[in-house]
């Protein structure tokens, strides 16, 4: 799938290069794959936000709660 976002294309290129040069199980390849996935996610979020109608304060708060950092300690989740 071709991406128009330059950050996504660059991350995809780094991932493809690492896969060819180092193999799919190398830590650098796996890091490049994680970066590529992250860039695709961010591009999708940007597109969704650009297409969305204005949000209410309650809707913004709900979205912020979903995106809030979470740490896992002793098998329980705690907000960071």
C-alpha positions in Angstrom: 0.0 0.0 0.0 1.5 3.4 -1.0 1.3 6.2 1.5 1.2 9.9 0.7 2.5 10.9 4.1 6.3 11.5 3.9 6.9 10.3 7.5 5.0 7.0 6.8 6.9 6.5 3.6 10.3 7.1 5.3 9.4 4.7 8.1 8.2 2.1 5.6 11.5 2.5 3.7 13.6 2.1 6.8 11.6 -1.0 7.8 12.0 -2.5 4.3 15.7 -1.8 4.3 16.3 -3.3 7.7 14.3 -6.4 6.7 16.4 -6.9 3.6 19.8 -6.2 5.3 19.3 -7.7 8.8 16.3 -10.1 8.5 12.9 -10.0 10.1 13.9 -11.0 13.6 16.7 -8.6 14.2 16.1 -6.0 16.9 16.7 -3.1 14.6 14.2 -4.5 12.1 11.6 -5.0 14.8 12.2 -1.4 16.0 11.8 -0.1 12.5 8.6 -2.1 12.2 7.3 -0.6 15.4 8.2 2.9 14.1 6.4 2.2 10.8 3.3 1.1 12.6 3.4 4.1 14.8 3.7 6.5 11.9 0.8 4.8 10.1 -1.3 5.1 13.3 -0.4 8.8 13.7 -1.3 9.4 10.0 -4.7 7.7 10.5 -5.4 9.8 13.6 -4.5 13.0 11.8 -6.8 12.1 9.0 -9.6 11.3 11.4 -9.2 14.5 13.3 -9.1 16.5 10.1 -12.4 15.0 9.0 -14.2 15.1 12.3 -16.7 17.7 13.3 -15.8 20.0 16.2 -15.8 18.1 19.5 -17.5 18.9 22.7 -15.5 19.3 25.9 -16.9 15.9 27.1 -15.8 14.2 23.9 -12.3 15.7 24.1 -12.1 14.5 27.7 -13.1 11.0 26.7 -10.5 10.9 23.9 -7.8 12.2 26.3 -8.7 9.4 28.7 -8.3 6.8 26.0 -4.9 8.2 25.0 -3.6 8.8 28.6 -0.4 6.9 29.3 -0.8 3.7 31.2 1.8 1.9 33.3 1.6 -1.7 34.3 2.8 -2.5 37.9 2.4 -5.9 39.6 -0.2 -7.0 37.1 -2.5 -4.0 37.6 -2.9 -1.0 35.4 -2.3 2.4 36.9 -2.5 5.8 35.1 0.9 7.3 34.8 
